[in-house]
Amino acid sequence: MQVIDTHAHVAPRRYKEAIASNGAWHGLDYVVGELHRPDGFNKELEVRLAEMDEAGIDRQLVTPSVGFYQYDKDVDFAVTVARECNEDIAEMVDDNPDRFSGLATLPMQDVNEAISELTRAVTELGLKGAIINDHVNGRTYDEPEFLPFFKAAESLGAVLEFHQGGGGVSGIGTVVGPRIHRYSLPNGIGNLADRTITFAALVFGGVMDACPDLKVLLAHGGGYTAYGIGRLDKIAGAFEGSYPDGPLTAPFVQPDEQYKLTRAPSTYLGQFNYDCITYDGDALRFLIDRVGVDRVMLGTDYPAPMLLIDSVNWINGLAQLTEDEKQAILRGNPSTLLGL
Ligand SMILES: [Zn+2]
C-alpha cells in the first residue's frame, strides 16, 4: 500500500507557461499561483517527483494552488479558470497515474456552476473531488443555498478538502486578517480558526446530518476543532438535560429558524477526516484520541512554505504513536478516503 500525501498543491502547467511567456494568465499574475516564492510552486515535475521519492511519499493528492479560487470575481471568469485548472490537474494525474491523484477547484460563488464543474471533474476528468475555501465571500456553509452542492458531492462520492485561500497569499482571507495582520498570524492562527468555523457550520447547520456520507477532509488537522470541541458541546446543550437519551437543552436560546442539534457536536468528530499537519506529536496524539485513528492521514502542504518537513520520518519517529497508527496515517486511511 502506498504512502499518500493528502495535502499538496501545484501551480497548473498552462498557467506557469503563460506567466513565463507574457506575465499573465487570464489577467492573473504570478502571485496568484505563488510563483513569487523561491523554491516553491515553480518546481518542475521532475523535481517534485524526486523530492517525493526523497521524502518516501509514493503519491500526492494534488490541488490547484488556492489563489485560483476566484470566488469574488465574475462567475464566467471563475468557471473558465476552474475548468482550465482542473484539466491541467487531470493531465498531470493521467500522465503519472501511479504518483498523483487530483482535486478540482470550483466556482463556489455560483452553486449550480460549482455542482456542474464538480460533476465534470469527478465523472469526466477522473479527479477525486475538490478543494474549497472555508467561506464564499464571507458566507459560511450552513447557509441553505449550499446544501444542493453538498448533496451532489455526497452522491458523487467526492472528497471535499476545506482549505483557506484566495488572492495567492496564504491566510489573508481568514477571520484573523482583519484583527491582526502582523507576524503572519492570518496564516499562523487564521487557518486553524477558519477550519474550526467550517466544522461548526457543517455540524450546526445540519449539513452532516443531511449528508451523512459526505467525505470531508479538514486541512491542517482540522484547526482548533478537536481541542475546542467541549465548548461546542456546551453551547449545544450536551452537558445539560437528558442527553444522550433525550433532546439537548442548550443554555442559550436559539431563534426558531436556527437548526437545533439532536446530538452533541463531539459525536460528529469521527464523521470528518483530518490531515496530520500539526507540527507537534502531542497535538497529533490528542487529535487521534478525539477523532479516531481511522480519520487522520498524512498531509504535508508541499510545496508551500508551511511544508511539514521530512513528514514520513517525522511520523515514523513519533513516540506518541503505535506502529499500527503510523501505518494507518501514512497508508491505510488516505487510501481508504481516496478509494485506491
Ligand atoms: Zn495547503
Residues whose N, C-alpha, C, O or C-beta is under 5 A from the ligand:
A	BS01	ZN	D301
